[in-house]
Amino acid sequence: MSSKRHILTAVAWPYTNGPRHIGHVSGFGVPSDVFARFQRMSGHDVLMVSGTDEHGTPIQVLADREGVSARELADRYNKIIVEDLVALGLSYDLFTRTTTGNHYAVAQELFTGLYENDYIFTHTTKGAISPTTKRTLPDRYIEGICPICGYDGARGDQCDHCGNQLDPVDLIDPRSKVDGEVPEFVDTEHFMLDLPAFTEVLGEWLRSKSGRWRPNVLKFSLNLLDDLQPRAVTRDLNWGVPIPIEGWSENENKRLYVWFDAVIGYLSAAIEWAKRTGDPDAWRHWWQSEDAESYYFMGKDNIVFHSEIWPAILLGYNGAGDRGGTSGSLGAMNLPTEVVASEFLTMEGRKFSSSRRVVIYVRDFLERYSADALRYYIIAAGPETQDTDFTWAEFVRRNNDELVAAWGNLVNRSISMAAKNLGEIPEAGELTDEDRRVLDHSKAAFATVGEHLDRSRFKAALQEAMRTVAEANKYISEQAPWALKKTDPERMKTVLHVALQLVSDAKTLLTPFLPESSNKVYAMLGGTGVWSGMPRIDEGLDTIGGDPELTSYPVITGDYADNEATWESIPIRPGTPLSPPKPLFTKLDPSVVDEELARLEEAAE
């Protein structure tokens, strides 16, 4: 085990314009939790934070459409998202929201620091408004032809085809996604973040990540440096964080742009977590210590915000851009250690789309299938380094062949034989060369799997862990302990001891991926106490005056420090009583595929 490190696991903030689907959690959710659980098991001090992103005109537009306030809409989806992420077993130290007074204060502090260091300036731009309602149209709600690559379907803030940042006025043949109207563009004054002032320092920082970051992420980020432009950090709307500048803060129709305050949420969530612990400065260990590391998890459409814009904000607040400056009152903060971005997950050959009902929401999925089955699929077949297609046929195959027939079968037959024939974990007699070989292979897997996990190579890590499962199944089949009961009962005890040790090791190796079922295996082997902690929902109290309508809200947290789970082979205890196990996973009937495809087609009609 390496020396203890402070590791910030910063997870992308889901937007509260609807429930999250399995494509979302394949990018930001499950990979980040696998990473955080492994690092905790390795003895490191982990802080995993995120929350719901609740500001911006899209929320207001949707709320108007539904006849509710933006606050009511945010509350509704915040609750759903919190419940779904807990059901998925995501071990946040704090999952909060951007409408708290704490977040308002931190976002305004970073804005002020940037402003005082001259990295934010005012500029008159063209803002899009609806000709009918005269209301501001959000950038994402304007589509048109990208002026750079010619893609028809580019958004007003970014072209997903070429990845370049845009403004709505740049689009060719712009149209409103709300009602199809051609927007009017009028003069409006806004604050701009001077991104070009960070080109040199960002380039130096990004080039230092060569060999560490995923190549696709680093290449994309370096390419963006060629055309950094000032970017607006305020917008014409009344739903968001007030601008902390005299003469602007009183304006009810000017707010911080949602993308700007959302990325600051990583810091504000850490500060809120520290306040909840009773040590308001505890967050500094993860943001300002020399030993601190920070890993940001998201889908590839958010790379630019985490590899360019958020580092620029931190550099500007630290006073480290072209114009220098002094760090703000919070002190200088560390830049990200790594931006861990996943590619896109499609579904049955089609892009996920809530509006077109090409989607399965996390809640609907977990009503029919286990959280660990989904977690397993996301890592084993998910979009780690390339776009990947989710198919129901492949989900059923992996569930039945890998979780049920391989891992579940190993657990069931090993513990069943020992419980039925001995009632306890047996002592091991003299070990054979084959016994030692398979045990040594199992112990060696901790270093191999751990190295992959430390580098965010989750698919390779899971493959190696499942290879130990296959080795254990092969060992049991070859040693045939059921045939030794009468011919050599002492040898049977040794084989079953080795088999149970292999089960225990595999349970530990699979804990970051499959925490719920690993807890069950721990209990089946006679373990006491909590093996790997699961998240819970607590109440948060807003005490420093953010949105006046927000007084209490649900937060995700958990007790993860005092768990039994450690990243090592732990010797099993002979004499521990065993009971016949229950099936670890449910085998799915092949008819599930047709049922789910029919459900998908019906929803899309």
Secondary structure as the mmCIF struct_conf table of DSSP 4:
data_model
#
loop_
_struct_conf.conf_type_id
_struct_conf.id
_struct_conf.beg_label_comp_id
_struct_conf.beg_label_asym_id
_struct_conf.beg_label_seq_id
_struct_conf.end_label_comp_id
_struct_conf.end_label_asym_id
_struct_conf.end_label_seq_id
HELX_LH_PP_P HELX_LH_PP_P1 SER A 2 LYS A 4
STRN STRN1 HIS A 6 VAL A 11
STRN STRN2 TYR A 15 TYR A 15
BEND BEND1 THR A 16 GLY A 18
STRN STRN3 HIS A 21 HIS A 21
HELX_RH_AL_P HELX_RH_AL_P1 ILE A 22 GLY A 27
TURN_TY1_P TURN_TY1_P1 PHE A 28 GLY A 29
HELX_RH_AL_P HELX_RH_AL_P2 VAL A 30 MET A 41
TURN_TY1_P TURN_TY1_P2 SER A 42 GLY A 43
STRN STRN4 ASP A 45 THR A 52
STRN STRN5 ASP A 53 ASP A 53
BEND BEND2 GLY A 56 GLY A 56
HELX_RH_AL_P HELX_RH_AL_P3 THR A 57 GLU A 66
TURN_TY1_P TURN_TY1_P3 GLY A 67 GLY A 67
BEND BEND3 VAL A 68 VAL A 68
HELX_RH_AL_P HELX_RH_AL_P4 ALA A 70 ALA A 87
TURN_TY1_P TURN_TY1_P4 LEU A 88 GLY A 89
BEND BEND4 ASP A 93 ASP A 93
STRN STRN6 LEU A 94 ARG A 97
TURN_TY1_P TURN_TY1_P5 THR A 98 THR A 99
BEND BEND5 THR A 100 THR A 100
HELX_RH_AL_P HELX_RH_AL_P5 GLY A 101 GLU A 116
TURN_TY1_P TURN_TY1_P6 ASN A 117 ASP A 118
STRN STRN7 ILE A 120 ILE A 129
TURN_TY1_P TURN_TY1_P7 PRO A 131 THR A 133
HELX_LH_PP_P HELX_LH_PP_P2 ARG A 135 ARG A 135
STRN STRN8 THR A 136 THR A 136
HELX_LH_PP_P HELX_LH_PP_P3 LEU A 137 PRO A 138
HELX_RH_3T_P HELX_RH_3T_P1 ASP A 139 TYR A 141
STRN STRN9 ILE A 142 ILE A 145
TURN_TY1_P TURN_TY1_P8 PRO A 147 CYS A 149
STRN STRN10 ASP A 152 ARG A 155
BEND BEND6 GLY A 156 ASP A 157
STRN STRN11 GLN A 158 GLN A 158
TURN_TY1_P TURN_TY1_P9 ASP A 160 CYS A 162
STRN STRN12 GLN A 165 GLN A 165
HELX_RH_3T_P HELX_RH_3T_P2 PRO A 168 ASP A 170
BEND BEND7 LEU A 171 LEU A 171
STRN STRN13 ILE A 172 SER A 176
TURN_TY1_P TURN_TY1_P10 LYS A 177 ASP A 179
HELX_LH_PP_P HELX_LH_PP_P4 GLU A 181 PRO A 183
STRN STRN14 GLU A 184 LEU A 193
HELX_RH_3T_P HELX_RH_3T_P3 LEU A 195 PHE A 198
HELX_RH_AL_P HELX_RH_AL_P6 THR A 199 ARG A 207
TURN_TY1_P TURN_TY1_P11 SER A 208 ARG A 212
BEND BEND8 TRP A 213 TRP A 213
HELX_RH_AL_P HELX_RH_AL_P7 PRO A 215 LEU A 224
HELX_RH_3T_P HELX_RH_3T_P4 LEU A 225 ASP A 227
STRN STRN15 ARG A 231 ALA A 232
STRN STRN16 THR A 234 ASP A 236
BEND BEND9 ASN A 238 GLY A 240
HELX_LH_PP_P HELX_LH_PP_P5 VAL A 241 VAL A 241
STRN STRN17 PRO A 242 PRO A 242
HELX_LH_PP_P HELX_LH_PP_P6 ILE A 243 ILE A 243
BEND BEND10 ILE A 245 ILE A 245
TURN_TY1_P TURN_TY1_P12 GLU A 246 GLU A 250
TURN_TY1_P TURN_TY1_P13 GLU A 252 ASN A 253
STRN STRN18 LYS A 254 LEU A 256
HELX_RH_AL_P HELX_RH_AL_P8 VAL A 258 VAL A 263
TURN_TY1_P TURN_TY1_P14 ILE A 264 ILE A 264
HELX_RH_AL_P HELX_RH_AL_P9 GLY A 265 THR A 277
TURN_TY1_P TURN_TY1_P15 GLY A 278 GLY A 278
TURN_TY1_P TURN_TY1_P16 PRO A 280 TRP A 283
HELX_RH_AL_P HELX_RH_AL_P10 ARG A 284 TRP A 287
TURN_TY1_P TURN_TY1_P17 GLN A 288 GLN A 288
TURN_TY1_P TURN_TY1_P18 GLU A 290 ASP A 291
STRN STRN19 ALA A 292 GLY A 299
HELX_RH_3T_P HELX_RH_3T_P5 LYS A 300 ASN A 302
HELX_RH_AL_P HELX_RH_AL_P11 ILE A 303 VAL A 304
HELX_RH_PI_P HELX_RH_PI_P1 PHE A 305 ILE A 309
HELX_RH_AL_P HELX_RH_AL_P12 TRP A 310 ASN A 318
TURN_TY1_P TURN_TY1_P19 GLY A 319 GLY A 319
BEND BEND11 GLY A 321 GLY A 321
TURN_TY1_P TURN_TY1_P20 ASP A 322 ARG A 323
TURN_TY1_P TURN_TY1_P21 SER A 329 LEU A 330
HELX_LH_PP_P HELX_LH_PP_P7 ASN A 334 PRO A 336
BEND BEND12 THR A 337 THR A 337
STRN STRN20 GLU A 338 SER A 342
STRN STRN21 LEU A 345 MET A 347
TURN_TY1_P TURN_TY1_P22 GLU A 348 GLY A 349
STRN STRN22 ARG A 350 ARG A 350
STRN STRN23 SER A 353 SER A 353
TURN_TY1_P TURN_TY1_P23 SER A 354 ARG A 357
STRN STRN24 VAL A 358 VAL A 358
STRN STRN25 TYR A 361 TYR A 361
HELX_RH_AL_P HELX_RH_AL_P13 VAL A 362 ARG A 368
BEND BEND13 TYR A 369 TYR A 369
HELX_RH_AL_P HELX_RH_AL_P14 ALA A 371 ALA A 381
BEND BEND14 GLY A 382 GLY A 382
BEND BEND15 GLU A 384 GLN A 386
STRN STRN26 THR A 388 PHE A 390
HELX_RH_AL_P HELX_RH_AL_P15 TRP A 392 ARG A 398
HELX_RH_PI_P HELX_RH_PI_P2 ASN A 399 GLY A 408
HELX_RH_AL_P HELX_RH_AL_P16 ASN A 409 ASN A 421
TURN_TY1_P TURN_TY1_P24 LEU A 422 LEU A 422
BEND BEND16 GLY A 423 GLY A 423
STRN STRN27 GLU A 424 GLU A 424
HELX_LH_PP_P HELX_LH_PP_P8 ILE A 425 ALA A 428
BEND BEND17 GLU A 430 GLU A 430
HELX_LH_PP_P HELX_LH_PP_P9 LEU A 431 THR A 432
HELX_RH_AL_P HELX_RH_AL_P17 ASP A 433 ASP A 454
TURN_TY1_P TURN_TY1_P25 ARG A 455 SER A 456
HELX_RH_AL_P HELX_RH_AL_P18 PHE A 458 GLN A 479
HELX_RH_AL_P HELX_RH_AL_P19 PRO A 481 THR A 487
HELX_RH_AL_P HELX_RH_AL_P20 PRO A 489 LEU A 510
TURN_TY1_P TURN_TY1_P26 THR A 511 PHE A 513
HELX_RH_AL_P HELX_RH_AL_P21 PRO A 515 MET A 524
TURN_TY1_P TURN_TY1_P27 LEU A 525 GLY A 526
BEND BEND18 GLY A 529 GLY A 529
BEND BEND19 TRP A 531 SER A 532
STRN STRN28 ARG A 536 LEU A 541
BEND BEND20 ILE A 544 ILE A 544
BEND BEND21 GLY A 546 ASP A 547
TURN_TY1_P TURN_TY1_P28 PRO A 548 GLU A 549
BEND BEND22 THR A 551 THR A 551
STRN STRN29 SER A 552 THR A 557
TURN_TY1_P TURN_TY1_P29 ALA A 561 ASP A 562
BEND BEND23 GLU A 564 GLU A 564
BEND BEND24 TRP A 567 GLU A 568
HELX_LH_PP_P HELX_LH_PP_P10 ILE A 570 ILE A 572
TURN_TY1_P TURN_TY1_P30 PRO A 574 GLY A 575
STRN STRN30 PRO A 577 PRO A 577
HELX_LH_PP_P HELX_LH_PP_P11 PRO A 580 PRO A 583
BEND BEND25 LEU A 584 PHE A 585
HELX_LH_PP_P HELX_LH_PP_P12 THR A 586 ASP A 589
TURN_TY1_P TURN_TY1_P31 PRO A 590 PRO A 590
HELX_RH_AL_P HELX_RH_AL_P22 SER A 591 ALA A 604
#
